[in-house]
Amino acid sequence: MDSWPAEICDGRLTLDDPEAFKAWVSTLSGRVTVTVTPGGRSHAQNRYYQGVVVPLLAEHIGYEQPEMHEVLKHEFLPYGTRSTTDLTVAEFTDYLERICRWAAEKMDCVIPPPRG
């Protein structure tokens, strides 16, 4: 992977998976270029998706969580988007809303809204 989701707050960068990043960086040598692209989904959105949406649907339907994530990506990501990490906050909000609406209407599974 060469793209690492992170959040910047008060000038401090916090990686979502710092251990995986460290392991990946340890495989490199020489000069590199670091690029920061603003606008990805928020850490809170990711926590809600991975901690509430995916587990609830996986349990309800009978999938493992990684399988459920792949099904949701296939069904609800905008055409041409490969990963949920590519989505902006607004796009991820829309992604979550479409999943929750589908879960309620088609799967009879009500997903609680994020705490905020």
C-alpha positions as CSV (number, residue, x, y, z in Angstrom):
1,M,0.0,0.0,0.0
2,D,1.3,3.5,-0.7
3,S,-1.7,5.4,0.6
4,W,-2.2,5.7,4.3
5,P,-5.4,7.2,5.8
6,A,-4.7,9.7,8.5
7,E,-6.2,12.7,10.3
8,I,-4.6,16.1,11.0
9,C,-5.8,17.9,14.1
10,D,-4.0,21.0,15.5
11,G,-1.1,20.4,13.1
12,R,-0.6,16.8,14.2
13,L,-0.8,13.9,11.8
14,T,-2.3,10.7,13.2
15,L,-2.2,7.6,11.0
16,D,-5.1,5.2,11.2
17,D,-2.7,2.3,11.2
18,P,0.7,3.5,12.4
19,E,2.2,0.0,12.9
20,A,1.4,-1.1,9.3
21,F,2.9,2.2,8.0
22,K,6.1,1.7,10.0
23,A,6.3,-1.9,8.7
24,W,5.9,-0.7,5.1
25,V,8.4,2.2,5.5
26,S,11.0,-0.2,6.9
27,T,10.9,-2.0,3.5
28,L,12.0,1.2,1.7
29,S,15.4,2.9,1.3
30,G,16.6,6.0,-0.4
31,R,14.8,9.2,-1.2
32,V,10.9,9.3,-1.1
33,T,8.3,11.9,-1.7
34,V,5.5,12.4,0.9
35,T,2.3,13.8,-0.5
36,V,-0.6,14.9,1.8
37,T,-4.0,15.0,0.1
38,P,-6.8,16.7,2.1
39,G,-10.4,15.7,2.0
40,G,-10.6,12.0,2.8
41,R,-13.2,10.5,5.1
42,S,-12.8,11.4,8.7
43,H,-11.5,9.2,11.4
44,A,-14.9,9.4,13.2
45,Q,-16.6,8.2,10.0
46,N,-14.1,5.3,9.6
47,R,-14.6,4.3,13.3
48,Y,-18.4,4.3,12.8
49,Y,-18.2,2.4,9.5
50,Q,-15.8,-0.3,10.8
51,G,-17.1,-0.4,14.4
52,V,-20.9,-0.2,13.8
53,V,-22.0,-0.5,10.2
54,V,-19.9,-3.4,8.9
55,P,-20.1,-5.5,12.1
56,L,-23.9,-5.1,12.4
57,L,-24.6,-6.0,8.8
58,A,-22.1,-8.9,8.8
59,E,-23.7,-10.4,11.9
60,H,-27.2,-9.8,10.5
61,I,-26.4,-11.3,7.1
62,G,-24.0,-14.0,8.2
63,Y,-20.8,-12.8,6.6
64,E,-17.4,-12.2,8.1
65,Q,-16.6,-8.5,8.5
66,P,-14.0,-8.4,5.7
67,E,-16.5,-10.1,3.3
68,M,-19.2,-7.6,4.3
69,H,-16.9,-4.6,3.6
70,E,-16.1,-6.0,0.1
71,V,-19.8,-6.5,-0.6
72,L,-20.6,-2.9,0.5
73,K,-17.7,-1.5,-1.6
74,H,-18.9,-3.4,-4.6
75,E,-22.5,-2.3,-4.2
76,F,-22.2,1.3,-3.0
77,L,-18.9,2.8,-4.0
78,P,-19.2,5.3,-6.9
79,Y,-18.2,3.9,-10.2
80,G,-14.4,3.8,-10.7
81,T,-13.6,4.2,-7.0
82,R,-11.5,1.4,-5.7
83,S,-11.4,2.1,-2.0
84,T,-13.5,3.8,0.6
85,T,-10.3,5.7,1.6
86,D,-10.5,7.5,-1.7
87,L,-13.8,9.2,-0.7
88,T,-14.1,12.7,0.6
89,V,-16.0,13.4,3.9
90,A,-19.1,14.3,1.8
91,E,-18.8,11.2,-0.5
92,F,-18.3,8.9,2.5
93,T,-21.4,10.5,4.2
94,D,-23.4,9.6,1.1
95,Y,-21.9,6.1,1.0
96,L,-22.9,5.5,4.6
97,E,-26.4,7.0,4.1
98,R,-27.0,4.7,1.1
99,I,-25.8,1.6,3.0
100,C,-28.0,2.5,6.0
101,R,-31.1,3.1,3.8
102,W,-30.5,-0.2,1.9
103,A,-30.0,-2.1,5.2
104,A,-33.3,-0.8,6.6
105,E,-35.3,-1.2,3.4
106,K,-33.9,-4.4,1.9
107,M,-32.3,-6.3,4.8
108,D,-34.6,-5.3,7.7
109,C,-31.6,-4.2,9.7
110,V,-31.7,-0.8,11.4
111,I,-28.2,0.7,11.9
112,P,-28.1,3.3,14.6
113,P,-26.8,6.7,13.6
114,P,-23.4,7.8,14.7
115,R,-23.0,9.4,18.1
116,G,-22.1,12.9,17.8
